[in-house]
């Protein structure tokens, strides 16, 4: 996030916004899109599905992998299906890898979707990495190609974790981490999908990646400049560590020009440490010892997407969180502040994505074309308590934002930027990090917002 209003490299909703602009860009057009703002949405607009159990892993199609049981079931390489060469586009290095694959059953979306975002949780020891792909069927019966949703490793010594650009057919495209229907106004939707997981390791090695969670969030959120107001319901504040991205300005500019852009990993690190995740001195030894909060530098390095050239790849942040012992991470969309209150009541904070002009969020003191912050609670009046990493210092990170303002900048899908142009909003995107074995209360809250 930059404190100034700047063009965003995330273009997930660009085509949908362009279609809306074609129909009119003035206030009258905007008013037309908000005609339903006074009415509650009739149904949830998100389908979040994941494969996590031993039975789930056994149900997929395996080529060289096997399911493992236990406290945290997953899949590992058993006998490799073959070898392949991979040329890392960010280093130019070509290496040979053994590989094995697991392909999910077809998941029919309860919400035929305009967008799909995959999430995964995995352990990738040195000498291993994974690739996640998606293939779907459109509502007209035709199929998408196999799209690469990410090439990922927890470390950066074997490959450079990366999204893949320039993936498209005549109906959909991949925008960094998001599958998107090119022209949702036509009524075309993704009706179902499969995910394919490829596990890689060095030839002859005995170690293997382990994948514990694989899934995707499909959604069909209508174009909207405003959303209905929710009624306050919970007054509670969670005690979450406070870290400022701003104190890292200029540090490690090879990771998206330094801390000024590190809202996502800074937010991730706050929530990881809320759940007890800690980095060792050995893990932090690479960081300049004169830097405060070295764990934030670490989070930036290990969430960095070498193609996107930033630390804001949503699934990469969730996957980073899950490298900490007994944590899960997913990317989803929520429908209202009531959903966030349900989570906060169960002790689960959330990381939310929003964009706004300076005057649209009282007390922020900046405008942004894309910013992540953590929601840690609600006041007795229903206002949002956030740990906002775009703060001058760690003690100043805790902020209270007006409920109605915050709700709208987070949940809308369209807005006007500083130049008066119609641009995209995230439509309620958030990261949720939670225990691998949630308590009954935590599990109930997660299920209530569509996460299992």
WOKA-V798312 format. One record per helix or strand. SS is the DSSP state (H for helix, E for strand). FROM is the first residue (numbers start at 0). TO is the last residue. Records with the same first field share a line. If there is no record, write none. Layout:
BEGIN
SS: FROM-TO, FROM-TO
END
This chain:
BEGIN
H: 13-21, 26-32, 53-58, 183-185, 245-247, 258-260, 262-273, 293-302, 313-320, 336-344, 357-359, 393-395, 402-410, 439-447
E: 45-50, 60-62, 64-67, 73-76, 81-86, 93-102, 106-112, 114-122, 127-137, 142-142, 146-151, 161-161, 167-167, 171-174, 177-180, 189-201, 209-218, 235-236, 248-248, 257-257, 304-304, 309-309, 326-332, 349-355, 367-377, 383-386, 397-400, 413-415, 421-423, 428-434
END
